[in-house]
Structure formats: C-alpha cells, structure tokens
Amino acid sequence: MSNRDAEGGGSYYYVNRALGPFFGSIVGWGMWAGLTFASAFYMIGFGQYLLPGLGEYVGFLAGWGQIGITVAALVMAAILTGVNYYGVKETGSLQNVIVLSLVGLILAFLALGIISGPTLGEFNPNGWPAVAATIGTVYVSFIGFEVIATSAEEIKNPSRNLPLAMIAAVVTPTLMYVGVMFVSTGTLSIEALATSKIPVADVATEFMGTIGALVMIVGAVLATVSSANASILSAARVNFAMGRDRILVNWLNEVHDRFRTPYRAITVTGIITLVLIAVGVGVGTLAEVASFMYLVTYALVHVAVVVLRRANPDAYEPSFKIPVGLYPIVPILGFVSCLAILVQLNLIVQAIGTVIIVFGVLWYFGYARDRALSTSLVGEAIAPEPTAMANGEGRYRVVVPVANPETERDLLRMAAASAHAHEDEQAEVIAVNVIEVPRQTSLTQDLTFEEERVERQQELLDSARDIATDLDIGLRTRAIVGRDAGSIILDVIEEENADHVLLGWQGTRSRREHVLGSTIDPVIGRAPCDATLVKLGPEDGRGEGDIIALAGEGPHAPVAAQRAAEFVSAADDASLTLLNVQPPENDSDEDLSPTERGEAVIAELAERAGIEYMSYDTKVKLAEDTEQAIIEVAQEYDTVCVGATRSGSISQAVFGSLPEKIGAEVPQTVVMARGPEESPMSVREAIMRRLEV
C-alpha cells in the first residue's frame, strides 16, 4: 500500500484511508504509543549496555546499578528529543553511518563465529509453545520497515524504492538474527546466555577476545540510539498525518518558525518517553506493549488491503501487489497471525494495550468524529460492483440545476462548454428543476394548489431545450417535486452517474446555518463528481471573454484550470491567463527567483490540467498579501476561475475562505471549482445495495 499512496503516516494513513477515522483514531494513537514505548525500551537498553556492559571493561562505568541505568537512559532520551527538536541535519547521515557500521560488525561476528566452529546442540529444546510465547517480546525488533512507510512521501521513486527498502528491512535483519543465534547458541550454552546481561559480548569474547567484545557493546549502544532516534521521528510523522486528517488537534503539529520541525509533537513524545523510563516500567513490558500496539495496527492493515482492493480495484494499481493466487490468503493469514500473537502476551500488557485502544475510541467520539475527514471505503467494499449500465455506459454527463430564467442561458452555456470538451464520450447535459413543498403537506396536495409554479417549471425546461438547440448540445430535462432541493439534486447526480454538476450562486454568504445557500451547501459538500459554482457578473459582460485561473498549489487548482480551458475553447473570442502569486522575498533554499518559482508552479499546474503550453498566458504577481493581490488582478479580467482550497464538511467554508471571498468581492463572473468529493458509502447503504442485487 505504501507504493500505491506515497503519503506520510505509514500504517495509520492506510487504515484511516480504507476503514475511516474511527479505526484511524485507534491506529494513530496506537502507533504513537507503540513508538513511544519502543523509544523507552531502546533507551533502557542503551543504559544497560552502557553501564553494566561497558562497566566490565571501563572501570568508572561499573557499579552504578539500576539508578545509573535509568539516569543514562533519561539523559540520552532527552538528548535525542533535543536533536529532533532542533532538527540537526547531520542526524540523517549519522544514522546511515551507524547502520553501515552495525552491519559490518554483525558480518564480522558471524564470519569469525562460524570459522571458530560452533557446537550445535538440541534444536528448540523447550518446544514450539515457548517460541510462540516469545514472539510478542521480540516482535518490536522487526518493526523497522514501518519507519520507512511513515516517511513514504519523502522517498524518491516510491513505486520502486519503497518495496525494495521494506523487503530488505525485513529480510536482512531476519537473516542476521538467525545467524547471530546460530553462532551464539553454538558458542555458549542456553543457560549461560539466559543469565548474561550482555550475551552477544560474552559470545564475542570466546572468539574475538576482549577488544571484540568491547566493539560489540559499542555497536549495541549505537544501535539503541539509532532505533530510538528513528522512533521519535516517526512518532512526530504519525502525529502530523493525524493532524492533516483532522483527527488530532493541529496545535500539536505546529512547525517551529526557526527550526522548521514539529517541535510540540516531538516534545510531547519525548516527555512521555522520559516518564516511562523514570517510573521504572520493565524493559520486557515496554517491548511487549510496543509489540501489542503494532500487532493491532498490522491486523487492521491486512483488513485495509482487502477493503481497498474490493472497493476500488481499478484505481488500486501499485507497482508491487500481492499475486492473484495469494490474494486474499496472505491478508487473511496475516490478520489471524496477529491475533494469535496478541493472545500470547501477558495480561498486564493486554490491559495496557486495551487502555490505549479505549483512549483512541473515546478520542474519536469526543473530538474527531465531527472534525475528521470521512474516508471510509468499507461501504464501497461491501456493495456490489457497478455494472456498465449503472455507470451510464461511459457517457459524460453534466447536471445543471435551473431555477432562474435570467441566468439559465449562461449556466447552460458553461455546462455546454464542459460537455463539448468531452464529445468523444457522448456528452450530454441534464437540466433539473425542483419544486420544493413543505413537509406538512403531501406532494400531490401541494401541487393541486400550485399550478403557477408547475407552469413556471415547465417554461424553464422548455426554454432549456431551446437553448440546448442553439448551443448544439444533447439535453435531457428532469422536473421533480420534493422536500429538499439539495438532497434531490444529489439523488439525480447519483442516478445519472454524473461526472460534473454546475450550479449558479448569487454571490452572498451567510454566517448562519448555511454558508452559500441551503441548496448549494449540501450539493457542493457531498457531490461525488466535479462541482462548479458560478457567480455571474453584470448582464452586459457575461460572456467568458478574458479568463484568468488561479494557479496555486491547492488540490483542486488543476480542476479550475480545466474549467477555464473548457470555457475558452468553446468561446469565439476568449483568452486564458494562469496567475500565480509569490512573496517578493525568496525564503526557500532554492536558487530560483520568486518570478521563476511562480512560472514553474504555473507550468506544473498546466501539465497536471492537460492544458497545452501555447494555449495560455502566464502572470506572476509578487505581493505580501496574497488574497488582496488576487482580488486586484481578478478585477482586470471578465471571468476568474479558482479551485477549492478545502475538502470535507466544513462549518465555516464550503470551497474555502479565499475562493468564497473572491466570489463575494469580485464583481465579474467568478467560477469556483473542485474535483470529485469522496463521500464514502455507509455500511447500511452498502448492505441495502448488496441485497438489491
């Protein structure tokens, strides 16, 4: 999954994406807790290797006891927290040096150990139940590949490098662990290894001498530091991903003005790590709790794989994929295996893990439920696969609600422009008019006394047919009577399997129950297709004319540019300009000037939107106040197109504060556009559809 969606957050992101924010909250908090417990585990290991381990060879480090181990662990944990807080750039290079040194040490250990001729004893003398009982304790040693997934969005060529790195991160340590155990159990007895505080060093003494043992201890010290550092950094990345999905308060993810690090998330992670060390939680308990949380996470990841492939198989095209013959066997076995290991852990560990899970559940219902982006694909996974007929036989459809004779022609003209851009898909426009009646009366009863409204509806739709003939577009009309226009339009979009809905807007905003209007808000917020909102300018200037589209870095900017290009291509005398606003000062490390950076953004957006290079002009505006600069430039053009800056259900804004401010303040025609809004199907709806098949 990490090479399908190269997003930061690792397993949290994939579970949240497939199963929704409820499980996302559980996994997010679970991963964060697991990484924190793992960091404390590594730091106590650091103290044990540093003092009792090196103390046997370096006199002044001997005799400190458990208090000394705890103090050493606390000091190093504080140092690592500080290093990540300040964002020392050299830590990445240091990590690489440590890892390469450790690999070299282990290979030397294995080579010399095998040459010395280990004596093989009885294989697995205590039986497989003893092995099963130990898995939970050592499992934390294999979670390094998870750190790779949490950094997925920072990896170059993720479709190739991510699978290779993750496979190598599992296979390489596994082979090395097997080799180390082979040499160790063939050199010392199991009883001697069990009572040793530094078993690998004691084994190394037998064939590498005192210096070899000392080197192995130093290597172990470096390994614990490296692992703890990676865990602290990964915890901050999980926090960031949760904040991005609005499951976690963004206060925790604030980036330091100077160091450019999520200093609050790092600080909180460091403090909790210090507390776990200080209160004396046993090293075994720390390891098993970390394992518990990751086993829960991985169990849900296996479910997420099945949900993603079942819900959206066409879009699920990662470069590395479970072979057809092994799917869904592998995720099922993985899920069952995780649960089997969980029940082997001791009751205290299970109790601590359960408390963390309950906290994640309570956090979801107490904070995240009304704020988090709803992404669950469980409904789509349960529902039957759509047929070709249900998909509209491949036709491109634009739904246009019409209610005002004065704006009807302009809205249909814009819808026709979008339809003409998809002529190869047998495009058609569907004009919809809804007569709303109060809930207190029946639909038939109300219409009996509302003949005038029915006649006006018919006149609107007749006019739409005439306009469609003039514009040379395929048109169907739908006259509907119902309680709620917004819900009815959404139903039409679903029934028609529409690709695009285009609505008109008067240009006024409300700070009450609805932001843009009682009909507009639900349609724009929930329509599972492209959505365009048009505020028409003065009647004498409603032709598209000179169009400017904002070329920002928002997720829907390409959609706005596409709309603008469609309008230009359908008009006889129109031009397209792409605008980007940059601060006058160059605050980045790039060598590009602000103007060059703006032109690069425009070029990238045009490529994403599929707009040919010679078909548009570019304009880069340098200004400190981005909003004011955009509004000033927009008034020089006949039409301005802007992409939504927000997704999901927002109480303060539907498209985002900037697009709506432009729509309210710019007198010319303003077009606000967004791409498909993922509106996850509920489990109940999915089951009902399944029963209908």
N, C-alpha and C positions, 0 to 999 in steps of 0.2 A: 504493500500500500504506500510505502514511503516514496517509491519512484512513480506512483500514479499521481499523488498530490504532494509535491515537494514543499510542504509547509512546516514551519517550526511547531514544536509541541509534541512530536512523537506519537505514542500510543493514545495520548489524550485527544489529539486532533482527530485521529481516525475513528475512535469510539464516538466522540461528540458528533462527528460528521455523519456517521451511519445510524447511531442509536438515539441521538438527541441530547439535549442539555441535562436531562435527569441523570443519565449514565455518565455524561461528560463531567458533571459535578463530582460524582463518586470517583471516577478515574483521575480527574485532575487533582483533587485533594489527596487521593491515594498515592499518586505518583510523587507529589510534592513531599508527602510524609515519608514515603519509601526512600526517596533520595536523601532526606534529612536524617533518617535513621541510618542509612548506609554511610553518610558522611561521618556520623558519630562513631560508627563501627570502625571505619578506616582510621579515625584519629586515635581511638583507644589502641588499635593495632600498632599505630605509629609509636605510641608511648611504650608499649610492651617490647617492641623491637629496639627502641632507642635506649631504654634504661636497663631492664634485665638482660636484653640481648647484648648490646654493646658493652654493658657493665662487666661482663665476663672477660672482656679484653681491654677495656678502658677503665681504669680504676675509679676515677671520680664520678663515673656514672652508676656505680654499683651501690646497692644498699638503700635506694630511695623508696622502695616498696610501692604499694598501691597509690598512696598520695602522690608520689613522684610521677607515676604513670598518668594519673588524672591531670596533674598540673601541666605536664608536657603536652598532653592531648589538647587541653584548653588553649595553651599558648599557640600551638600550631593551627588549631581551628580558627583562632582569632586572626592570625597572620593571613591565612587563606581567604577569610572573609574580607580582610582589608585589601588584599591583592585584587580580588574580583570587584570590590567596591571602586577602587581607583582605576581598574581596567588596564593593568600593566600589559602592554602589547607583547612583551617578550615571553609571557606565560605560554603562549601557543607554541613557540619554538622550544621552550624549556620542556613542555610536555612531550614533544617529538624526541628530544634528546634522551629523556628519561625512558620512554618506551623502547627506543632502539637499544639503549644500554641494558635494560632488563632482558630483552630478547637475547642479546649477546651473552649475558650472564647465565641464563637458563640453558642455552645451547651448549655453553662450556660445561655447565654442571652435568648435563645429560651425556655429553661425549666422554668426559672423564669418568663419570659413574659407570657407564656401560663398559668402558675399557677395563675398569677395575674388576669386572666380573661379579655382578650381584648374584647372591644366592637366593633362588626363588623358593618360597615356602608354599604353604597351602593357600589356594586361591579362595577368597571370600569365606574365611573360616566361620564367621558369625551368621552366614545365610543372607538371603535377599531381603527379608524384613528389616534387618539392620541397615542395609543400604537405603531402602525406602525411607526409613526414619531419619536418615542423614541428609537426604536431598534438600529439604527445606532450609537447612543450615548453610549448605554450600551454594545454594541457588544464587545468592547475591553475587557470587564470583563470576556469573555468566551474563550479567545484565549490561555489560559494556556496549553491546550493539544498540541498546535503547538510547544511549547518549548520541549515537550517530543519527538516529531518527529525529531526536529533538532539535538537531541542527540542520535538518533537511534543506530548508530554504536558503542556507548559506553555502551549499555544496555545488560545485561546478559540475555540469553534465550529470545531473542526478539519475537520469534513466540508466546510465551505465555504472557510475561510480558508487551509487548507494547500494545496489545489490552486492557488488563485489566487496565493498567495505564491510557490510553487515555479515556476509557469509564468512569472510576472513576473520571477523571479530568473534565468531563463534567457533569455527573450525580450528584456528590457530591456538587459542588458549586450551581448547579441549585436548588437542594432541600434546601440548606441553604439559598439561595437568597429568595426563596418563603417563607420559614419560617420567615426570618427577616422581609420581607414586611408584612406578616400576623400579626406579633407582633407589628410592627411599626405603621401600619395604624389602628390597633385596640387599640393602646395606645394614639396616638396623631392624631389630625385632619390632613387632607391632606394639608390644608393651613399652619398649623404650621410646618409641615415637609418641605414644599416648601420654607419657609423663613429661615429655620435653616441652620447655617453654619456647624454644626456637628450633623445631625439628629439622628444618632444611639446613640450618647452620650446623647442627650436630651431624647430619649426614655428610655435609661437605667436608667436615673435619676429617672424616675417615679416608678420603682420597684426594683432598685439596689442601689439607693442612690448616693451620690457624689462620693464615692470610686468606685462604679461600673462604673459610667460614666467615671472617670479618667482612669480606667483599659481599657475600650473600646477604648478610644482615643489612649492610648499607643499601643493597638493592631492594630489600624488603621495605626499608624505611622510605625510600624514594617511591616505591610502588604505592604505599598507603597515601603518601602526599599527593601523588598524581591522581589516584582514584577519587580522593576526597575533593580535590580541586574540580575535577570534571563533574562530580555530583552536585556541588554547589552551583556551578554554572548552569547545569541542566535544569536544576530546580527553578532558577530565575527564568529560563526559557519557557518552562511549563506555565509559570505564573503569567508571563506575557501572553501566551496563547489563550489562557483563560480570560484575561482582561480583554483581548481582542474580540472574543465571542460574548463578552458582557456577562460571563458567569462570575467573574471576580471583579471587585471594585478596582477601577483604573488607578486609584490613588497609589496602590502598591506597585504599579508599573511605571511610575513617573521616572523619566530619564534625567540624570544629573546634568545640569547645564554645562559643567566643565568637563566631567569625565565621560559623559555620554554612556553611562551604564545604568541599568535599573536598580539604583542603589537601595531603594526601600525593600524590594523583594530580596535582594542579596543580604541586607542587614537582618531582616526577619528570619531568613533561613539560617544565617549564622548564629543568631541569638538562640533559636530553638536547638540547634546543634550543640551549642555550649551548655544549655540546660540539660540535655540528655546525657552529656558527658559528666556534668557536675553532680547530678543526682545519683550517679553510680549504677545506671542500667547495665546489666550484664552484657558482655560482648556477644554471647550467644543469642540473647533476646533481641539485641539490636539487629543482628544479621537476619534472624527469623522474621521479625516484623517487616523489615525491608523486603524480604522474600515474599511474605504474605501479601503485601500490597501489590507487588509486581505480578504475582500469580493471579490475583483478582483481575488486574489490568489485562494480562495476556489472555485470560479466559474470555473476557469481553472483546478483545481484539479478534479472536477467532470467530466470534459471532458477527462482528462487524464485517469481516471478509465475506461471509455468506450473504449478509444484507446488501452490501454494496454490489456484489455480482448479480444478485437476484433483482435488485431494484433498478439498476441502470446498466445493463450489460453492454450496451452499445458504447457508452462513454467510459466503461471500465476497460481501458486498453493500456495497462502498464507494460513496460519493456520486459519485466520479469513477472511471470504469472505461474500459479500452481497448474501443472499439466492437467488436461481434461480427465485423464484416467485416475488422478489422485484427488480430484475435487468432487464432492466436499469431504472426502475421507480425512484428509490432513487436518482441516479446521475442526472437525468433529473429534478426532483423536486428541488434538491439542487442547480443546476445551475440557474433555474428560480427564486428561492427564493433569491439567492444572488443578481441577477439583480434587483429584486423588491425592495430590501432594498436599493440598491445603488441609485435608482432614488428618494428615500425619503430624502436623505441627502441634505443639503442646497447648494446653487450654489457655494459659496466660497470653501467649502470642495471639491466639484466635480471638481472645477477649479484646486485646488492644486493637487488633485489626478491625474488629466489628465496631468498636467505638469510632474509629476513623471513618468507616463507611457510613455509620449513622450520622456523623457530623456532616458528611457530604450530602446526604439526603436532606437533613434539616436546613443546610445552607441553600439548597436548591429551592425548597418551598418558602424559606424565609426571605431570600434575597434574589436569587437568579431567575425564578420562574417567570416573573413579569418583565424581566430585562433581557434575558439571554435570547440570542438569535435561534429560532426554531429550525433545526436542520435534519430532524429525524427522517430516515428513509425506510423505517420499519413498515409503514403503510404501503409504500410502493413495492416493498419486497413481498408482502402478503398478497397484494392484489394480483389478479391475472394479468398476463402480458397483453398490452393493447394489440388489437388486430389492425390490418391495413385499413379497413373501413372505419374503425374508431379513430384512426389517425388522419382521417379526411382524405385518404387516397393521395397524399402528398401535395395537396393544394395549399398555396399560401393564402391565408385569409386575414383580412383587416376588419375588425369590428369598430364601427363608429356610432356611438350614441348621438342621436339628433333630437333637439328639443326646441331650438330657436331658429325660425326662418331666416333671421338676419345673418346668422353665422353658418348655416347649413352648407351653403355652396363652398365656402372657404375650407371648412373641415373636410368635406368630401374631396375637394381638390388636393388637399395634402394627403389624404388617405389614398387617392388615386396615384399620386407620385410614388408612394411606397409600394403600391401594387404593381405599377409599371416596372419597377426595379426588379420584380420577381416574375416577369411574364413567362419565363420558362417553366414556372411551377403552376401554371394555370391559375394565376392570382385572381381573387375576387374580393369585393368589398361588401360587407354586411351592415346595412343601416338599421339601427334599432331605436325604437321609441317606446317608452314605458309610461303608462298611465298609472300613477300611484293612487290607491284608495285607502281610507283609514281601516284599521283593524276591527273597528266596531261594526262594520257592515260587510256583507258578503260582496264578492267581486261582481256578481251578476246584478244584484240590487243596486249597487252604486252606479253602474253603467246605465241603468234604465233612466236615471235622472241626470246623466252627464253626456247627453247626445252631442253637445257642443264640443266637449273635449275629444270625443271619439272622431268627430268630423275633422277637428284640427289635426289629430294624429294621422288620419288618412291623407289630408292635404300635405302634411310634411313628407310622408313617404312617397306620395305621388310626385312631389317636387324632387325628391331624391332620385327617383327613376329618370326624370327628365334631365337632371344634372349629370347623371351617370352616362346617359346617351351622348350628351355634349362632350364629356371627358373621355369617351370611348373606353369605359371600364365595365367589367362584369359586376352586376349588383344584385343582391337579394335584400329584401326588406323583411323585418320582423316587427309586428305590432303586438305588444304584450301588456297585459293588465296584471298588477300585483301590488304587494305591500311595500316593498323596499327596492328602489331602483338600483342601488348599488349591488345588492345581492343578486338581483335578476340579471344584471349585466355580467356579473361573474359567472352565473349559470350559462349564459349564452356563450361566453368565451370558452367554457369547458365543453359544452355541447358541440360547438363548431370546431373545436380543437384549433382555436385562433392562434396565429403567430404574432399578432400585433393588435393593440387596442389604442385608439386615438380619441381623446376627449377634449372638449373645449372648457375654458376656465375664464371667469370674469376678471381675475386679477386681484381679488380681495382675499385677505387672510383673516382667520378668526383665532382667537386665543381661548375659545370655549371648548365645547365638546369636539368640534371638528376643526381641522386646520385649514383645508382648502374647500371643503364642502361635504355634505352628508353623503353624496353620491360618489364624489371623486375620491375621498379618502380610502374607502374600502377597496375600490377598484384598483387604484394605483398601488395600494399596500399589499394586495393579495393576488393580483392577476399573474398567472403562471406563464406570461409571454412578454414580449416587448411592450412597453407602455409609453405613450407620448401624450403630454398635456400641452395644449396650445392656448395661449392668451393672445387673441388677435389685436392688432394695432388699430389705428384710426381707419375708418371705412375707405378713405381716399388713398390709403397706402397699404392695402392688404395683400398685394402681390408680393411674392417672396423677395424679388429684387436682389440687392446685395446682401448676402448672408454671411454672418460670422459665427463660427463654432468655437467654443472654449476647449482648447487642447490642454487639459490638465492631466494629472496622474490618477484621477479617480477611476473606480472600476467601470463606470458607465460612460466615461468620456468618449470611447470609440462609438458607442451607440448614438450619441448626439451627433457626432461627425458623420455617421452613416445617414441619419435623417437629413442633415444639411445637404449632403451629396445627392440624395434622392430628390429633394426639392429643386436643386439646381438643374439636375438632368431633365426634369420634367418641365422646366420653365424655358421660355424662348430667350429671355434676356436677363440672366442672373449670373452672379459670380459667387465664389466661395472663398472665404478667408479663414484660416485657422489661427487662433490667438493663444499665446501663452504669456503669462505674467511671471517675471522673475524679480527677486530683490536686487537692488543696484550693486550691493556688495557681494563678493564671492566668498561665502562662508565654508565652502566644501574644500576638500583636498584636491579636487580635480584641477587640471590646467585650463579647462575651458572657461571662457568669459561668460558672464550671465546671458548675453545675447546668443552665444554659441550653444550654451546649455539649453536655452529655450527653443532654438531651432532643432536641436537634437530630439527634444521631447515631442515637438510637432511632427517631425519625420517618423518617429517611432509610432505615434498615435495614428498617423495616416496609414502606415503599413498595417497596423492592427485592424483598422477600419476598412481596409481594402480599397483605399482611395488612391487613384493613380497620381504620380508625382507632379505631372504638368497640369493637373486639373484644379489646382488651388493655389492661393497666395498665402504667404506667411506673414505674421505680425508678432513681434516680441515686444512687450511693454515692460519697462523697468520701473518698478514702484514698490514702496514700502507697504502701502495699504492695498492689498490685492483686491478686496471687494470694491473699493471705490474706483480703482483703475479699470476694472472690468465694466462697471456700470457706465463710466465715462466713455470708454471706447465703444460699448454696445450701442450707445445712442447715435453713433455715426453711421449705423447700418439699418437696413429695412427689417431684417429678421435676425434674431440671436438664438442660437441653439446651445443648450447647456446640459451636461449629464448629471444625473442624480449623484449626490455625494454621500447618501446614506442608504442602508438596506435594512429590511426588517420593519417591525412595527414600532414606530417612534411617536411618542405623545407630543413632542414639540415640533416635529417636522416630518413631512412625508417624503419629499425629494431631498431635503437638506436645507439648512438655513440660507446658504448662498444662492442656490438656484431660485428659491422662493422669493428672496429679497430682490433679485434681478427681475423676476416676473412681476413683482408688485411696484417697482420703482421705474423700470424702463418703459416708456410709452409705446415703443414699437412692438411688433409681433415677437413674442417670446415662446420658444419651444423647449420644454423640459422633457428629457428622455431617459429611460433606463432600460436595461436588459431584462430578461426573464427573472421574476422574483420567485425564488424557490419557496413554495408554500406546501410543506410536507403533508402528505395524506395521513389522516388519523388512522389508528388501528381499526377503529369501529367502521370507518368508511371503507377501508380495505377489505374487511371481512364481509361487509354487505356486497361489495362488488364481486368478491370471490363466490358468494352464494348465488349471485345472479347468473354466473357462467353455467 
